[in-house]
Amino acid sequence: MPLPKSIATVCLSGALPDKLEAAAAIGFDGVEIFENDLLTYDGSPAEVGRLCRDLGLSIALYQPFRDFEAMPEPLRRRNLDRAERKFDTMQQLGAELLLVCSNTQPATLPEPERAAADLREMAGRAARRGLRVGYEALAWGRQVSLWRQAWEIVRAADHPALGLVLDSFHTLARGDSLAGLEAVPAEKLFFLQLADAPKLALDVLSWSRHFRLFPGQGELPVAEFLRDVLRAGYRGPVSLEIFNDEFRAAPVRRIARDGLRSLIWLDDVIQAEAPPATVPAAPLPAAPMLDGIEFVEFAVDEPARAALGEFLGTLGFHCAGRHRSKAVELQRQGGVNLVLNSEPDSAAAERFEMFGPAVCAMALRVDDPARALARAQALLSPAWQEPVGEGEQRIPAIRAPDGTLIYLLRPGAEIWADDFALRPEAPAVPPLTGIDHVVQALAPTHLDGFVLFYRSVFGLQPEPLLELPDPFGIVRSRTLAAPNRSLRLPLNVSESRQTTTGRFVSAYAGAGVHHIAFATPDAAALVAAMPAAPLLDIPENYYDDLEARFGLDDAALSALRRGHLLYDQDGQSGAFLHAYSRTFQDRFFFEVVERRGGYDQYGAPNAAVRMAAQSRHRG
Amino acid sequence: MPLPKSIATVCLSGALPDKLEAAAAIGFDGVEIFENDLLTYDGSPAEVGRLCRDLGLSIALYQPFRDFEAMPEPLRRRNLDRAERKFDTMQQLGAELLLVCSNTQPATLPEPERAAADLREMAGRAARRGLRVGYEALAWGRQVSLWRQAWEIVRAADHPALGLVLDSFHTLARGDSLAGLEAVPAEKLFFLQLADAPKLALDVLSWSRHFRLFPGQGELPVAEFLRDVLRAGYRGPVSLEIFNDEFRAAPVRRIARDGLRSLIWLDDVIQAEAPPATVPAAPLPAAPMLDGIEFVEFAVDEPARAALGEFLGTLGFHCAGRHRSKAVELQRQGGVNLVLNSEPDSAAAERFEMFGPAVCAMALRVDDPARALARAQALLSPAWQEPVGEGEQRIPAIRAPDGTLIYLLRPGAEIWADDFALRPEAPAVPPLTGIDHVVQALAPTHLDGFVLFYRSVFGLQPEPLLELPDPFGIVRSRTLAAPNRSLRLPLNVSESRQTTTGRFVSAYAGAGVHHIAFATPDAAALVAAMPAAPLLDIPENYYDDLEARFGLDDAALSALRRGHLLYDQDGQSGAFLHAYSRTFQDRFFFEVVERRGGYDQYGAPNAAVRMAAQSRHRG
């Protein structure tokens, strides 16, 4: 029996009914009503309560009640009056539990016994109405900022209607842990709030108010936190309380789905570790073992298909076959398959109409497509099926958050011979070994959702955020990579619409693939074998600086110069050589990359050179 | 003789020639060439040098040379080779001074004498080419992070081609000062970089890389810093080095103008304080003494004029006159004059065509309009003059950064009788005493520029940034106010286009007035006297919470309820009562405010209630 899943209304955008309807539609069991959402709403608490009941949502908590305990008179008495007014509201709502967060006022007295007495008085008044009070330590509380301090006060108050509220952010953001929680009786754990966050060296209040994330989107050990709470015997709701400026600006159902996905994923993460007694849910199907990208598919029309085929031809690709029943062409170079889909009335055609030429699908090789599909579905990513012809393959697929299809294929599955009339392999330039990485440009509000999707559904690991200087603003990049490095997906965002990334985002209405990097064991030889390739010109000044930075010899430098190649190093022996194509029809471009000696990055120091060259090319 | 004014190319957006041309066009004397801007540019250093000379710009500095000093072999030797390559580049550029910033590498040795020996060796090599080296302490340098440490090393190295570079950010961000600088010989002060910043509790590296501002836009004591450097005898360029993501995304000339304006303003600020010997420039005309807003002018067409007149009628205004020669109407209520301008072929008409009904001008009462105009011009805000008819008043005016006209009027000047056929005063509702504040909605990239404009040209003081929760995202608000409080201009920005502010910004293509607050001594009486006013409905829940929070009595509460009034308190006795109109044609709205007992804010805790109500009204 999984624990009830709840979300605080403050996580979501819009008016209170919009928030409630989204939470219910996505599948949450309950909500925390955030007071500001009620105050600014023009319906009565009773109406809100009725709406929740109609939607099948429990009201797990009403919050926050601030700056209550250990105040001198007359503030103490006024605070108790204030509590009575809020109890009125809660009874009209049908909310049973009130969150009291630790006092932040300078006037609060440094006397835990006063705090305990006040909370005992409040709990007594609550109990007379059938209500309860949960006390939470805010990380920036004036006298009480650790859960252990809050617990000492709750213990001293010793009232059955008073318990503890735990919040992962307030504990983990201070570098604190739940060590000692096992000494707290399980029935005193009234409520659990979960939030993740990026690691920021920011004051904890600003960090909390603006940069919280759903579990799995950030860098805090939220799974371990949940495990500790379950081990301590907690069996109440698991509730998300996320203050995030971007979430509040995003479509409410998208954010609600991300939230529920994060809780389902968390359940799964702790399965492996937690003792059986605390396992809260049936396990998810395991994440797939990944084995690279079988193909990338482009939505084109006939003229764009011809133009893209020609463009790819200059990069060493040849037309390896045509689909038997559809206007679909296979372009191939070594281990890289690119599908050009101009079939009318298909999902690809829809994509083309919206965006012009665009990547519309990727096929991932996974050990067990059916299991991967079942996992995706359990994580709220519905299966997708395009109509297929007689005798043609039916490939399981899901949609990424931007609508891109992700096909799931068994490694070694022969998908080409059945559906395609294949042509003999052309005499090739040195063969590519595969697709090294695929870069997507996203609107900033999409980043956290994409991270959670790839992390939860495919088990990819997020890497640290990088900052890349474009001539017209900053581009931020976060890569998700398979532990075995068979799949690498950098995600680029930019607040500016004038950057290279910002322009791609606009062209794709929020998200789209902007470049694909092909892997080669010898970039210089490859580039030399495709003299017609429209490679991005690299300034001489760049090579002068390479010479100064790395002390490369003349032969190495002139090979780089000749090949329009950029260069980077990492670790003891890692090196990276890469060249970029120009951009195809202002939509996407290609890269060839050679990794030497275990180089594990993406040439970030060269991104500024690329983006400046791209801005020159577009004039 | 003012010190030369310089700007680092990293402050500005675009390719290197765009940056140089903007710096020259705005009037800078020189630039710092930021290495990344050169590396990503496809012209040679010699060509860049020629362009600078053609534009009349000196190259004040080439930077940065990183991670040089106190490295073990073979890194030490490689670093010297690297320096020789950069000296080559500088000679081609025609740059004479290289900035070396303190080493951040873990490998750097904690041995100042090694650092001094290395810098001495480097300076010797530079001197043989006629070049010089300036050493700067980065706030996050590994061994050297304070200017005094850098100076000890420069002193020990004792080479005439080696000196110190000071940077206000690196010193002030650490809470350090220039105490002791008088012991450094003036000829050892090679270069001065200035940057301001907001006070953020952020790690100093992120703070520096993303949130620097031009002097006057932030909260660091940059003027005092500059004064100390001048007292120490420095007479080189004053140069801006600002890393700011938004500046990089904004139009290059706008940012360049802001930069030069900040340096002109700084000159002016230090005039008053610095001993005459160090005064670097002729003084600016003094900032005006302000005395409130004489009128606000709206751009309308005939139908919008009629509709707005009717709307204002419900708020107690009456048509007090018509212009003798133009399609301009005066609406008046007590001390508030609103001008409705539907004259074809005017600046107002241009504004109306672009945005629909919009505020196009404000008239400020200032002690000396000619002096205020001269000051504005000296601060790069050109005078503006609309054609006037025979015998009509010619009022001096400038343009705000968004194009809004700001007229400058002497208090008590009779501007109405000459140009307008005035009608007798209508029997009025309780008269308004004036305009309390005017709120502008801005795209986030405009905020810092507006702050500097109002601060420098009018001597307004920026107040701390507030955060206001809209149902669809966060709105940030920063107010500029006259010391005597006769002019208050809150500036609101939002990253989200869905917020109330974001929607106004979109409607106005980046910036525009979204509401005007009228002052009354008795808000309840005023509202009672205008029963037809389309006031914003306030939820009952809000009043229930007021009762809980402030313990207001029933009479007070029901007066607030009846009047659609919001309520706030500050300090011991300050109180604020205010009501909002609905929005006129989705463009702007009005507020009536009553300040009691020295209340000095704007009711920020109620902004969420207003914005939620506005989002309900628009459905």
Interface residues (C-beta under 8 A of the other chain):
Chain A: S13 G14 A15 E35 N36 L38 L39 T40 Y41 D42 G43 S44 P45 R78 D81 R82 R85 K86 D88 T89 L200 A201 L202 D203 S206 R209 H210 D245 E246 R248 A249 E467 P469 D470 P471 F472 G473 I474 E495 S496 R497 Q498 T499 D537 P539 E540 N541 Y542 D544 D545 E547 A548 R549 G551 A608 V609 M611 A612 A613 S615 R616
Chain B: S13 G14 A15 E35 N36 L38 L39 T40 Y41 D42 G43 S44 P45 R78 D81 R82 R85 K86 D88 T89 L200 A201 L202 D203 S206 R209 H210 D245 E246 R248 A249 E467 P469 D470 P471 F472 G473 I474 E495 S496 R497 Q498 T499 D537 P539 E540 N541 Y542 D544 D545 E547 A548 R549 G551 A608 V609 M611 A612 A613 S615 R616
